[in-house]
Amino acid sequence: MLVSQILSSKAMDGVLTLSSDQPVTEAVALMSDKRIGTVVVSNDGGQTAAGILSERDIVRELGKRGSACLTGTIGEMMTSKLVTCAGGDTSDSVLSKMTEGRFRHMPVLEGGKLIGLISIGDVVKARLAELAMERDALEGMVMGH
């Protein structure tokens, strides 16, 4: 299955973004309110991705600096070395990158522009649906349908 197919099956269109100069508390509030684990950092209104801020990034800084880190900016805490994918990438390649990099969210770019965000949950759900279709097709062949 392709990343573009996974994106088209998601309920929410677009990507929630914040800029790197916004306070970490705004990211925490957004993540809590929307029940999401990450936010893409974009300094141009969501056209491109400058970084990503995840729950893990926040917890890591809390462990190092305590609650004082919450008064800083998103740019001070975000992961700026992004691993991204494109709409034409396969679910298997994305799962490999996520597993190797030990992260759960990946921005989707086309021509350098941010077009979506997929989670490991999105990819696993799509892969399970694909496996169920394959199983049904094989059962149909065996049963002569």
N, C-alpha and C positions, 0 to 999 in steps of 0.2 A: 504494500500500500504506500502511496506517495504522501508526503507532508501536505500537499495542497488538498488532498482528499480528507485528511484528518482535520485540517483547518475548516473546510466547508461543512463538516459534520458538527462542529462546536456550536453551542447555543449562542455564545456572546461574540459579536463582531468587534473588531478593533482591539487595541492593546491599551491598558491603563499605564500611563507614564507620569513620571514626575521629573523635575529638573535637578541637576546635581547641586544647585545652591539652596534647595529647600531643606528645611530641618528634618532630621531623622524621625522626629515625632509625627510629622505629616505622613511619612511612609508607613509608620507603625499604625496610625489611625486608619489609613486607607486599607492596609492589609487586613486589619481586624474587621473593619466594616464590610469589606467585600469577601471576606473569608478566603483570601488568597495567600500563597506562600512567597510571592516575589512580585517585584514591580520593576519594569524596564525604566532605565534612566535615559531621558532624551532632553537635550537642551534646545531643540528646535521644534517643539510642539508635537513630537511623535513621528517625525519624518525619518529620523535616523536614531540608532541606539548608541549611546555613549558608554553604557554600562548596565549592570543589573544589580539589584539589591534584594537579597533573600533573607528569610528568617535566620538561616545559618550565619550569614554575615553579621546580623545584629546580635545574635547570641554570642558569637565569637568575641565581638568587641565588648559586650557586657562582661564576659569572663575576664578580659584583659584589663578594662578600665573602669568597670562598674557602671552605675547609672549615669555618670557624667557623660558617657558617649552619646546619650540621647539628645544632648544639647547641640551636638555637632551637625554638620550638613551631610546630606546623602553622598555627596562626592567624596567625603573623607572615608566613607565606609563601603562604598560600592565595589563590586568586582568590575574592573575596567577592561580586563583581557577577556573579551567575549568569545565564546564558541557558538557559532550560529549555523543555521541550515537554510536551505532554499526549498521552494515548493516542489521541485523535482526530485528531491532526496527521498530515499526509501525509509520506511519505518525501521527496518533493521539497521541501517547505517546510523540513524539518530539514536536508537537504543544503545548501540555500541559506543558512540561518543559520550552519551550521558553516563553509561556505566563506567567507562574508563576515566572520565573526568569527575565522577562522584557528585553530579549535580542533577537536579530534577526539572529544570526549566530551560528552554532554548528559544531565543528569538529567531524568527523566520524573516529572512531578508530576500528581496528581489531587486537586483540592480542597485544594491546599497541602501534601499529603502525598507523600513520596517513595515511588514505586512501582517505579522501575527506573532503569537507566542504559543508554544506547545509544551505540555508537561509530560512527564514520564507516564502519568496516568492516562492522558489522551492517547499516547502511543500504544500502551498496553491494551487499552480498551479496543482500539482499532485492530490490533494484531489478533486479539481474541475473536473478534467478529470475523476476521479473515479466516482464521482456523476453523471456526464453526461452519462457514460456507464451504470450505474445502471438505470437511467431514461429511456434510450433507450431500455434496456432490459424489463423494466416494461411496457413501451408503446407497445412493440412487443407482450408481453403476453396478454395485454388487447385487442389489435387489432387482436389477433389470428395468428400472424406471427411466 
